[in-house]
């Protein structure tokens, strides 16, 4: 099972979306690019991601990355 969500590539981005892409040197992961039609949503997801992956937690960074990887595999996400 998979879904296809329209995304705006970095070379087509304008305004706020372009600014957000520029922070990643045009190398934003597809999990984030799915928000490209709504830059405000992308910005919120980036903040959420920073808290989840880099914020204070009883889980180490490597454990959090492993959880994210396992969830992606289970969801058949290929990115």
Secondary structure, DSSP 8 states (H G I E B T S, - for coil): ---------GGG--HHHHHHHHHTTT---HHHHTTTT-HHHHHHHHHHHHHHHHS--SS-HHHHHHHHHHHHHHTT---
